[in-house]
């Protein structure tokens, strides 16, 4: 986020997430002329450069992240960072795409709890999608709020002033997710001054005033989780990968401004509370026991739910089958271990539960678009 990209960190030891906010967009009269759109996209690109460079400047001052080399010719607006070995493990990256949109992705954990404060600016719309892990945010005068996995949250559009936010991250907990930051000029055009909180009435403001969390019934909740899984499972190192990343992010931004977020929630099937708890338990099992062999039957027994109900509810919540979710989890972990130099391809293959290197390489390529050997 550059947070879940988790938002880029603040200063101090650990990984604080910068949770940029949003300036309330004013209503504009849309001129469909070529000059207007050229001007709008020009403003959007300037704003995106500001977002991208802002995050990079923040990360330069954080000693727990170190920028790693990448092919700048292929992705001129891309930066990747690894967690320093003494602080923890994992990575995060920043990627600027077309239309002035900035994407962040992360998968990391820290050995010690992290607690820091950060001055939150409100200059763009921020979307945070958290797949795993948790963080606690609070502002002066508020008790704060805990944000946990399988969450899609948006920056309040009416929060148009800077404020100090306190971030707290627990130790030894994998924080995984993405962030999408949309420049204010593009927000103006997409929403035309409409308050985002009015979308379906399904945004639940949090006590810290930082984010509004999408209700589980919201039509864009499942779309957001599916988008995060797609972004984390795709490499920007190839042209195909970059197109897939841009396409997934743009589709989700369009969905936020489209009819699916304007009252269509009544047509979205929502798992019963008991089924939702079972899905959360199943997700925890798959994330912590990714190297083990799992069947639908064994998983259903462990979470106390009928197999058919579990398969249906799991797809409703994550947008994926149980098998697809497990493969993405395994391949994400394998890539992290290989890129960080902690394991060879063969070691990573065995670590994530594959006995056949050829099958592992084929699965890795399907998820990431590249061969695992190319990461050496």
C-alpha positions as CSV (number, residue, x, y, z in Angstrom):
1,X,0.0,0.0,0.0
2,X,2.9,1.6,-1.4
3,X,0.8,0.4,1.3
4,X,-0.6,-2.4,0.4
5,X,2.5,-0.9,-2.9
6,X,1.9,-0.2,0.9
7,X,2.1,3.6,1.2
8,X,5.8,4.6,1.3
9,X,7.3,4.7,4.7
10,X,7.9,7.6,6.9
11,X,11.2,8.4,8.7
12,X,12.5,6.1,11.4
13,X,13.5,2.5,11.8
14,X,11.0,0.2,10.3
15,X,8.6,0.5,7.4
16,X,6.1,3.3,7.9
17,X,3.6,3.6,5.2
18,X,2.9,6.9,3.7
19,X,-0.8,7.1,3.2
20,X,-1.3,10.0,0.9
21,X,-4.6,11.6,0.8
22,X,-7.0,13.3,-1.6
23,X,-7.9,16.8,-2.3
24,X,-11.6,17.1,-2.7
25,X,-12.1,17.6,-6.4
26,X,-14.2,20.6,-7.6
27,X,-16.9,20.1,-10.2
28,X,-15.7,21.0,-13.7
29,X,-17.4,21.6,-17.0
30,X,-16.0,18.9,-19.3
31,X,-14.9,20.3,-22.6
32,X,-14.5,17.4,-25.0
33,X,-12.1,19.3,-27.3
34,X,-8.7,17.9,-28.0
35,X,-7.0,20.9,-26.4
36,X,-8.9,20.2,-23.1
37,X,-7.9,16.6,-22.9
38,X,-4.3,17.4,-23.8
39,X,-4.2,19.9,-21.0
40,X,-5.8,17.5,-18.6
41,X,-3.4,14.7,-19.3
42,X,-0.5,17.1,-19.1
43,X,-1.6,18.1,-15.6
44,X,-2.0,14.5,-14.7
45,X,1.5,13.5,-15.8
46,X,3.0,16.4,-13.8
47,X,1.0,15.2,-10.8
48,X,2.1,11.6,-11.2
49,X,5.7,12.7,-11.5
50,X,5.2,14.4,-8.1
51,X,3.7,11.3,-6.6
52,X,6.4,9.0,-7.9
53,X,9.3,11.3,-7.0
54,X,7.8,12.1,-3.6
55,X,7.7,8.4,-2.7
56,X,11.3,7.9,-4.0
57,X,12.5,10.9,-2.0
58,X,10.9,9.5,1.2
59,X,12.5,6.1,0.6
60,X,15.9,7.5,0.2
61,X,15.8,8.6,3.8
62,X,14.7,5.2,5.1
63,X,17.6,3.0,6.2
64,X,15.6,-0.3,6.2
65,X,15.1,-0.1,2.4
66,X,17.8,-0.3,-0.2
67,X,17.1,0.5,-3.9
68,X,18.0,-2.4,-6.2
69,X,19.1,-2.4,-9.8
70,X,16.7,-2.7,-12.6
71,X,16.6,-2.1,-16.4
72,X,15.8,1.6,-16.5
73,X,15.5,1.5,-20.3
74,X,12.6,-0.9,-20.1
75,X,10.8,1.0,-17.2
76,X,12.0,4.5,-16.8
77,X,9.5,5.3,-14.1
78,X,10.1,2.2,-12.0
79,X,12.0,1.7,-8.7
80,X,12.4,-1.4,-6.6
81,X,13.6,-1.7,-3.0
82,X,14.6,-4.6,-0.8
83,X,14.4,-4.7,3.0
84,X,17.8,-4.7,4.6
85,X,18.7,-8.0,6.1
86,X,19.1,-6.6,9.7
87,X,15.6,-5.1,9.5
88,X,13.6,-8.0,8.0
89,X,12.9,-9.4,4.6
90,X,10.9,-8.7,1.5
91,X,10.5,-5.9,-1.1
92,X,8.5,-3.1,-2.4
93,X,8.4,-1.2,-5.7
94,X,7.0,1.9,-7.3
95,X,5.7,2.1,-10.9
96,X,4.3,5.1,-12.8
97,X,1.9,4.2,-15.5
98,X,-0.1,6.1,-18.1
99,X,-2.8,8.6,-17.2
100,X,-0.8,9.9,-14.3
101,X,-1.5,6.9,-12.1
102,X,1.2,5.6,-9.7
103,X,1.2,1.9,-8.5
104,X,3.0,0.5,-5.5
105,X,3.4,-3.2,-4.5
106,X,4.9,-4.8,-1.4
107,X,5.6,-8.0,0.4
108,X,7.7,-7.7,3.5
109,X,8.0,-8.2,7.2
110,X,10.1,-6.7,10.0
111,X,11.9,-8.3,12.9
112,X,10.8,-5.7,15.4
113,X,7.6,-3.7,15.9
114,X,7.7,-0.3,14.1
115,X,6.1,2.9,15.4
116,X,6.4,6.2,13.7
117,X,4.5,9.4,12.7
118,X,4.1,10.9,9.3
119,X,2.5,14.2,8.0
120,X,-0.2,13.0,5.6
121,X,-0.7,15.2,2.6
122,X,-4.0,15.3,0.7
123,X,-3.2,15.9,-2.9
124,X,-4.5,12.8,-4.7
125,X,-6.9,9.8,-4.4
126,X,-5.2,6.9,-2.7
127,X,-6.4,3.3,-2.8
128,X,-4.9,0.8,-0.5
129,X,-5.6,-2.9,-0.9
130,X,-4.2,-5.1,1.9
131,X,-4.0,-8.8,1.3
132,X,-2.3,-9.9,4.5
133,X,-0.8,-8.4,7.6
134,X,-2.0,-5.5,9.7
135,X,-1.2,-1.9,10.6
136,X,-2.7,0.5,13.2
137,X,-3.2,4.1,12.2
138,X,-4.2,7.0,14.5
139,X,-4.4,10.7,14.3
140,X,-4.3,13.3,17.2
141,X,-7.4,13.0,19.2
142,X,-8.5,9.6,17.9
143,X,-8.0,6.2,19.3
144,X,-7.0,4.9,15.9
145,X,-8.1,1.9,13.8
146,X,-6.5,-1.4,12.9
147,X,-6.4,-2.3,9.2
148,X,-6.2,-6.0,8.4
149,X,-6.0,-8.3,5.4
150,X,-8.6,-8.7,2.6
151,X,-9.3,-5.0,2.9
152,X,-9.9,-2.3,0.2
153,X,-9.7,1.3,1.5
154,X,-9.9,4.7,0.0
155,X,-8.6,8.1,1.2
156,X,-11.5,10.3,2.3
157,X,-12.2,12.8,-0.5
158,X,-13.4,15.4,2.1
159,X,-10.1,15.2,4.1
160,X,-8.6,18.2,2.5
161,X,-6.1,19.2,5.1
162,X,-2.7,17.8,6.1
163,X,-2.7,15.9,9.4
164,X,-0.2,13.9,11.4
165,X,-0.7,10.1,11.2
166,X,0.8,7.6,13.5
167,X,1.7,4.2,12.0
168,X,2.3,1.1,14.0
169,X,3.3,-2.3,12.5
170,X,3.6,-5.6,14.5
171,X,6.8,-7.6,14.3
172,X,7.2,-10.8,12.3
173,X,4.0,-10.3,10.3
174,X,4.0,-10.4,6.5
175,X,2.5,-7.3,5.1
176,X,1.4,-7.8,1.5
177,X,-0.7,-5.5,-0.7
178,X,-0.8,-2.8,-3.3
179,X,-1.6,0.9,-3.6
180,X,-2.9,2.9,-6.5
181,X,-2.6,6.7,-6.4
182,X,-4.7,8.8,-8.9
183,X,-3.7,12.4,-9.6
184,X,-6.3,15.0,-8.7
185,X,-6.9,16.3,-12.3
186,X,-7.9,12.8,-13.4
187,X,-10.1,12.4,-10.3
188,X,-11.8,15.6,-11.3
189,X,-12.7,14.1,-14.7
190,X,-13.6,10.7,-13.4
191,X,-15.9,11.7,-10.6
192,X,-16.9,15.2,-11.7
193,X,-17.0,16.5,-8.1
194,X,-19.1,13.6,-6.7
195,X,-18.0,12.7,-3.2
196,X,-16.6,9.1,-3.2
197,X,-18.2,8.4,0.1
198,X,-21.6,8.6,-1.5
199,X,-20.9,5.6,-3.7
200,X,-23.5,3.1,-2.6
201,X,-23.2,4.4,1.0
202,X,-20.9,1.5,1.6
203,X,-17.8,3.3,2.7
204,X,-17.2,2.9,6.4
205,X,-15.2,5.8,7.7
206,X,-12.6,4.8,10.3
207,X,-12.0,6.7,13.6
208,X,-8.5,7.8,12.4
209,X,-10.0,9.8,9.5
210,X,-7.4,8.4,7.2
211,X,-9.2,5.8,5.1
212,X,-12.8,4.7,4.3
213,X,-13.0,0.9,4.1
214,X,-15.2,-0.7,1.4
215,X,-17.9,-2.7,3.0
216,X,-17.8,-6.4,2.2
217,X,-21.0,-5.9,0.2
218,X,-19.5,-3.4,-2.1
219,X,-19.3,-4.4,-5.7
220,X,-15.7,-3.2,-6.0
221,X,-14.4,-5.1,-2.9
222,X,-13.9,-8.4,-4.7
223,X,-12.6,-6.5,-7.8
224,X,-10.0,-4.8,-5.6
225,X,-8.8,-8.1,-4.1
226,X,-8.5,-9.6,-7.5
227,X,-6.6,-6.6,-8.8
228,X,-4.1,-6.8,-6.0
229,X,-3.5,-10.5,-6.6
230,X,-3.0,-9.8,-10.3
231,X,-0.6,-6.9,-9.7
232,X,1.5,-8.8,-7.2
233,X,1.7,-11.9,-9.4
234,X,2.9,-10.0,-12.5
235,X,6.5,-8.8,-13.3
236,X,7.0,-5.4,-14.9
237,X,10.3,-6.6,-16.5
238,X,8.6,-7.6,-19.8
239,X,6.4,-5.6,-22.1
240,X,3.6,-8.1,-21.6
241,X,3.9,-7.8,-17.8
242,X,3.8,-4.1,-17.9
243,X,0.7,-4.1,-20.1
244,X,-1.0,-6.6,-17.7
245,X,-0.2,-4.4,-14.7
246,X,-1.4,-1.2,-16.4
247,X,-4.6,-2.9,-17.6
248,X,-5.5,-4.3,-14.2
249,X,-4.9,-1.0,-12.4
250,X,-6.8,1.0,-15.0
251,X,-9.7,-1.4,-14.9
252,X,-10.0,-1.0,-11.2
253,X,-9.8,2.8,-11.3
254,X,-12.5,2.8,-14.0
255,X,-14.6,0.5,-11.8
256,X,-14.4,2.9,-8.9
257,X,-15.9,5.6,-11.1
258,X,-18.3,3.3,-12.9
259,X,-21.9,2.1,-12.3
260,X,-20.6,-1.0,-10.4
261,X,-19.8,1.3,-7.5
262,X,-23.0,3.4,-7.8
263,X,-25.7,1.1,-6.3
264,X,-24.9,-2.2,-7.9
265,X,-24.1,-3.9,-4.6
266,X,-27.5,-5.3,-4.3
267,X,-26.7,-7.6,-7.2
268,X,-23.4,-8.8,-5.6
269,X,-23.7,-12.0,-3.6
270,X,-22.1,-11.8,-0.2
271,X,-21.0,-14.8,1.8
272,X,-22.8,-15.4,5.1
273,X,-20.9,-14.3,8.2
274,X,-20.1,-17.9,9.1
275,X,-18.9,-18.6,5.6
276,X,-16.8,-15.4,5.6
277,X,-15.0,-16.5,8.8
278,X,-14.3,-19.9,7.3
279,X,-12.8,-18.3,4.2
280,X,-10.6,-16.1,6.4
281,X,-9.4,-19.2,8.2
282,X,-8.7,-20.9,4.9
283,X,-6.7,-18.0,3.7
284,X,-4.6,-18.0,6.8
285,X,-3.9,-21.7,6.5
286,X,-2.9,-21.4,2.8
287,X,-0.6,-18.4,3.5
288,X,1.2,-20.1,6.5
289,X,1.2,-23.6,5.1
290,X,1.8,-22.9,1.4
291,X,4.3,-25.7,1.1
292,X,1.9,-28.4,2.2
293,X,-0.5,-30.4,0.0
294,X,-4.1,-29.2,0.5
295,X,-7.3,-30.6,-0.8
296,X,-10.7,-29.0,-0.8
297,X,-11.9,-31.7,1.5
298,X,-9.1,-31.4,4.0
299,X,-9.4,-27.6,4.0
300,X,-13.1,-27.7,4.5
301,X,-12.8,-30.0,7.5
302,X,-10.3,-27.7,9.1
303,X,-12.4,-24.6,8.7
304,X,-15.7,-26.4,9.5
305,X,-17.6,-25.8,6.3
306,X,-19.1,-27.8,3.5
307,X,-16.8,-28.2,0.5
308,X,-19.2,-26.6,-1.9
309,X,-19.9,-23.7,0.3
310,X,-16.2,-23.1,0.9
311,X,-15.4,-23.1,-2.8
312,X,-18.2,-20.7,-3.6
313,X,-17.5,-18.3,-0.7
314,X,-13.7,-18.4,-1.3
315,X,-14.3,-17.2,-4.9
316,X,-16.7,-14.6,-3.8
317,X,-14.2,-13.1,-1.4
318,X,-11.0,-13.4,-3.3
319,X,-12.1,-13.6,-7.0
320,X,-9.9,-16.8,-7.3
321,X,-10.3,-20.5,-6.8
322,X,-8.5,-22.0,-3.9
323,X,-6.0,-23.6,-6.2
324,X,-5.2,-20.4,-8.0
325,X,-4.8,-18.6,-4.7
326,X,-2.3,-21.2,-3.4
327,X,-0.3,-21.1,-6.6
328,X,0.0,-17.3,-6.5
329,X,1.0,-17.5,-2.8
330,X,3.7,-20.1,-3.6
331,X,5.1,-18.3,-6.6
332,X,5.2,-14.9,-4.8
333,X,7.2,-16.4,-2.0
334,X,9.5,-18.2,-4.4
335,X,10.2,-15.1,-6.4
336,X,11.0,-13.2,-3.2
337,X,13.5,-15.8,-2.0
338,X,15.3,-16.1,-5.4
339,X,15.5,-12.3,-6.0
340,X,16.9,-11.7,-2.5
341,X,19.6,-14.3,-3.1
342,X,18.5,-16.3,-0.1
343,X,17.8,-19.5,-2.2
344,X,18.7,-21.0,-5.5
345,X,15.9,-21.8,-7.9
346,X,16.0,-25.5,-6.9
347,X,15.9,-24.6,-3.2
348,X,13.0,-22.3,-3.7
349,X,11.2,-24.9,-5.7
350,X,11.4,-27.4,-2.9
351,X,10.7,-24.8,-0.2
352,X,7.3,-23.8,-1.7
353,X,6.2,-27.5,-2.1
354,X,7.3,-28.5,-5.6
355,X,9.2,-31.7,-6.1
356,X,9.4,-31.4,-9.9
357,X,11.6,-28.4,-11.0
358,X,10.0,-28.4,-14.5
359,X,6.5,-28.1,-13.1
360,X,7.7,-25.4,-10.8
361,X,9.3,-23.4,-13.6
362,X,6.2,-23.7,-15.7
363,X,4.0,-22.5,-12.9
364,X,6.4,-19.7,-12.1
365,X,6.3,-18.5,-15.8
366,X,2.5,-18.6,-15.9
367,X,2.3,-16.4,-12.8
368,X,5.2,-14.0,-13.3
369,X,5.7,-14.1,-17.1
370,X,9.4,-14.9,-16.8
371,X,11.5,-18.0,-16.0
372,X,12.8,-18.3,-12.4
373,X,16.3,-18.7,-13.7
374,X,16.2,-15.2,-15.2
375,X,16.1,-13.8,-11.7
376,X,19.6,-15.0,-10.8
